[in-house]
């Protein structure tokens, strides 16, 4: 985003009252126009490309500028490692602060690529000089990561849990179980847009078609994958996990934030639907993070918004409350070599979709109008398939094995 568009964005925000405005469940703050979030304990940091680094000590509700940038440069990346804050500044280098932004030290003149800086445990990872590097001494020295990679390597994202690290590089997944010393490529059979890890599960956002996305999750470090919802709305531009809760969104002219509490099997739009029609809450949304009790969303054009996590999850309960009715659905025979009968479907079934592991739609059935109907698997090759049954109140995913 150039300076002209940044200025227009500020005018846009002020025109609609950026100062702690509330539209339904989301509250707009006086914060920056962020591109990045990072968190350390009770401190939440945000980087505005052209203003600088901001700090919030109250979980995103208010912000103060702790580092500004010059007129001819911008912030490219932001990361936290323990209590130390790292900021990449284009055409300047990588800076480190050990006192919450009060003082800064230039630790390398290398220019960190946009958004390509991560902290994991005691290790710092970064992309610069067209390579992927690791530092074990707080950014003073760097070692190129080479093992198991295709070259040249373009790392889009890194997700870590302890010493287990996944990276999304050139739409492929790589895994390290020793804090980045050694890596192996994972065979996924799908292109990866985003990766996240939480509580032993790895999540990968894929894009089987241009206008659809899917979320796969794995419980065994990427050896096998389970497909979630592949008929949801648009491709996510950002994606995070917070324990068992997933958040994803995209930065189009309107902006939407989606939430899932069942490993991506179903999603709920948790963007405020009661806002004035002239206000696009998450217009060009670009980042989301959970800080303490709040979900915090950053937008290029309207700044920072927050909402209590409990309120967001209550919004999702409309999907969860239908689990009892959806639990009555049964498919048999399973495994099958031909016709599968769906039993116990509620009367409000609207859409039934059968997909393969690549997310390709093989059966698309609208309004079956019956509690019992059949699906023909006889022409499919042997393997695993997923049946997504959508009702007016929720979605259920069933796995079918074709022998």
Secondary structure, DSSP 8 states (H G I E B T S, - for coil): --HHHHHHHHHHHHHT--SS-EETTEEE-S---EEEEEEETTEEEEEETTTEEEEESSTTSS-EEEEE--TT--EEEEEEETTEEEEEETTTEEEEESSTTSS-EEEE-S---TT-EEEETTEEEEEETTEEEEESSTTSS-EE--TT--SS--EEEEEEETTEEEEEETTEEEEESSTTSS-EEE--SS-EEEEEEETTEEEEEEEEETTEEEEEEESSTTSS-EE--SSSSS--SEEEEETTEEEEEE-SSS-EEEEESSTTSS-EE-S-SSS-TT--TTTTEEEEEEETTEEEEEETTTEEEEEEHHHHHHHHHHHHTTHHHHTT-EEESSSBSSEEEEES--TTEEEEEEE-TT--EEEEEE---SSSEEEE-TTS-SEEEEEEEEESS-EEEEEEEE-
